[in-house]
Amino acid sequence: MSDRIEIKKDGNGIIIRISGKMKKWHESVLFGWLAAWSFCGIYIMFFFLQPLSFEEKMFLLAYLAFWAYFEYMAARAWIWRKKGVETIKLNDGNLSMENNLPTFGGHKSYFIENIKNLGFIEKKKNSFSSSYFSSFWIIGGETISFEYFGKLVALGKQIEQEDAQQVLNALRKFLKRKK
């Protein structure tokens, strides 16, 4: 099991922690991209303050809106990768999930008896979406899911297949005992 995953017993339940950490070189590349993107946006803001035609100002405004959205997404991904932890707790008839950082998804709780079809999320190997959501600059790429009152609930952000298998086995083992 990788150092991103921690599975431990907690009284009558278990706690699974999945760290958002990534390889050091990925972290460096993401930070470098974020710094370069920030520099580009600030540089364009200076142009926006110059005397320009209406059309040029509208173009720069559209560019800055696009820039701001991706600046926010990249900064959010970098923060998640530095400090983010996904926590899954199973105990006394409840499965609860939460991310430790504000605005990264609040606390969610599910009654165990209503959880159905726990398993892997099927991903097509060579699809664009599979490649995109498994990239290190994205928060997402969940690997495990279950149905809860007909809705799909996903967890296990970007964990390797062998780690996902261990998390899934721990979840199934606990759920089998409690149902």
C-alpha positions as CSV (number, residue, x, y, z in Angstrom):
1,M,0.0,0.0,0.0
2,S,1.3,3.5,-0.8
3,D,2.1,6.1,1.7
4,R,-1.0,8.1,0.6
5,I,-3.4,5.5,2.1
6,E,-3.9,4.8,5.8
7,I,-6.4,2.2,7.0
8,K,-6.8,1.7,10.7
9,K,-9.3,0.3,13.1
10,D,-11.1,2.7,15.4
11,G,-13.1,1.0,18.1
12,N,-16.0,-0.8,16.3
13,G,-15.2,0.9,13.0
14,I,-12.5,1.8,10.6
15,I,-11.0,5.1,9.4
16,I,-9.5,5.4,5.9
17,R,-7.4,8.4,5.1
18,I,-6.4,9.2,1.5
19,S,-3.8,12.0,1.2
20,G,-3.9,14.3,-1.8
21,K,0.0,14.2,-1.9
22,M,1.7,13.6,-5.2
23,K,5.2,12.9,-6.4
24,K,7.7,15.8,-5.7
25,W,8.3,16.4,-9.4
26,H,4.5,16.7,-10.0
27,E,4.3,19.2,-7.2
28,S,7.1,21.2,-8.7
29,V,5.6,21.2,-12.1
30,L,2.2,22.2,-10.8
31,F,3.7,25.0,-8.7
32,G,5.8,26.2,-11.7
33,W,2.7,26.2,-13.9
34,L,0.8,28.1,-11.3
35,A,3.6,30.7,-11.0
36,A,3.9,31.1,-14.7
37,W,0.1,31.4,-15.2
38,S,0.0,34.0,-12.4
39,F,2.7,36.0,-14.0
40,C,0.9,35.9,-17.4
41,G,-2.3,37.1,-15.8
42,I,-0.7,39.9,-13.9
43,Y,1.2,41.0,-17.1
44,I,-2.1,41.1,-19.1
45,M,-3.7,43.1,-16.2
46,F,-1.1,45.8,-16.8
47,F,-2.1,45.9,-20.5
48,F,-5.7,46.3,-19.5
49,L,-4.9,49.5,-17.6
50,Q,-3.4,51.1,-20.7
51,P,-5.4,53.3,-23.0
52,L,-6.9,50.8,-25.5
53,S,-9.9,50.6,-27.8
54,F,-13.2,49.2,-26.6
55,E,-12.7,46.0,-28.6
56,E,-9.2,45.4,-27.2
57,K,-10.4,46.0,-23.7
58,M,-13.3,43.5,-24.2
59,F,-10.8,40.9,-25.6
60,L,-8.5,41.4,-22.5
61,L,-11.5,41.2,-20.2
62,A,-12.6,37.9,-21.8
63,Y,-9.0,36.6,-21.5
64,L,-8.7,37.7,-17.9
65,A,-12.0,35.9,-17.0
66,F,-10.6,32.7,-18.6
67,W,-7.3,33.3,-16.8
68,A,-9.0,33.9,-13.4
69,Y,-11.0,30.6,-13.7
70,F,-7.9,28.5,-14.4
71,E,-5.9,30.4,-11.8
72,Y,-8.5,29.5,-9.2
73,M,-8.6,25.8,-10.3
74,A,-4.8,25.5,-10.4
75,A,-4.4,27.1,-7.0
76,R,-7.1,24.9,-5.6
77,A,-5.5,21.8,-7.0
78,W,-2.1,22.8,-5.6
79,I,-3.5,23.4,-2.1
80,W,-5.3,20.1,-2.2
81,R,-2.1,18.3,-3.3
82,K,-0.2,20.0,-0.5
83,K,-2.6,19.6,2.4
84,G,-5.7,17.7,1.3
85,V,-6.9,14.5,3.0
86,E,-10.1,12.6,2.1
87,T,-11.4,10.8,5.3
88,I,-13.8,7.9,5.2
89,K,-15.2,6.7,8.5
90,L,-17.3,3.6,9.0
91,N,-18.9,2.9,12.4
92,D,-22.2,1.9,13.9
93,G,-24.4,1.9,10.8
94,N,-22.8,5.0,9.2
95,L,-20.3,5.7,6.5
96,S,-19.1,9.3,6.6
97,M,-16.8,11.1,4.2
98,E,-15.2,14.5,4.4
99,N,-12.3,16.4,3.0
100,N,-10.2,18.3,5.6
101,L,-10.0,21.6,3.7
102,P,-12.9,24.1,3.6
103,T,-14.7,24.4,0.2
104,F,-13.4,21.0,-0.9
105,G,-16.6,19.2,0.0
106,G,-18.2,19.1,3.4
107,H,-19.1,16.3,5.7
108,K,-21.4,13.7,4.1
109,S,-23.0,10.8,6.0
110,Y,-24.7,7.7,4.6
111,F,-26.6,4.9,6.4
112,I,-24.8,1.6,5.7
113,E,-28.1,-0.3,5.0
114,N,-28.8,2.0,2.1
115,I,-25.5,1.5,0.4
116,K,-25.6,-0.7,-2.8
117,N,-23.3,-1.8,-5.5
118,L,-20.0,-0.9,-3.9
119,G,-17.2,-1.3,-6.5
120,F,-14.7,0.3,-8.9
121,I,-15.7,3.1,-11.2
122,E,-15.3,1.8,-14.8
123,K,-12.9,3.8,-16.8
124,K,-12.1,3.4,-20.5
125,K,-8.4,3.1,-20.8
126,N,-7.8,5.4,-23.8
127,S,-10.6,7.9,-23.3
128,F,-10.0,11.6,-23.0
129,S,-12.0,11.8,-19.8
130,S,-10.1,9.0,-18.1
131,S,-6.8,10.6,-19.0
132,Y,-8.0,14.1,-17.9
133,F,-9.4,13.1,-14.5
134,S,-6.3,11.0,-13.6
135,S,-4.0,14.0,-14.3
136,F,-2.2,15.4,-11.3
137,W,-3.4,19.0,-11.8
138,I,-7.1,18.0,-11.3
139,I,-8.9,17.3,-8.1
140,G,-11.1,14.3,-8.8
141,G,-10.6,11.0,-10.6
142,E,-12.4,9.0,-8.0
143,T,-11.9,5.3,-8.2
144,I,-14.5,3.7,-6.0
145,S,-18.3,4.3,-6.0
146,F,-21.5,3.1,-4.5
147,E,-25.2,3.8,-5.0
148,Y,-27.2,5.6,-2.3
149,F,-30.9,5.9,-3.0
150,G,-30.2,5.7,-6.8
151,K,-27.4,8.3,-6.7
152,L,-23.8,7.5,-7.5
153,V,-21.4,8.5,-4.7
154,A,-17.7,8.5,-5.5
155,L,-14.6,8.4,-3.3
156,G,-10.9,7.6,-3.5
157,K,-9.4,10.5,-5.4
158,Q,-6.7,9.4,-7.9
159,I,-5.5,6.3,-6.0
160,E,-3.6,3.5,-7.8
161,Q,-5.5,0.3,-8.7
162,E,-3.8,-1.8,-6.0
163,D,-4.5,0.9,-3.3
164,A,-8.1,1.2,-4.5
165,Q,-8.4,-2.6,-4.2
166,Q,-7.2,-2.5,-0.6
167,V,-9.6,0.3,0.3
168,L,-12.4,-1.5,-1.5
169,N,-11.6,-4.7,0.4
170,A,-11.6,-2.9,3.8
171,L,-14.9,-1.2,3.0
172,R,-16.5,-4.5,1.8
173,K,-15.2,-6.4,4.8
174,F,-16.7,-3.9,7.2
175,L,-20.0,-3.6,5.4
176,K,-20.4,-7.3,5.2
177,R,-20.0,-7.5,9.0
178,K,-22.5,-4.7,9.7
179,K,-25.3,-5.6,7.2
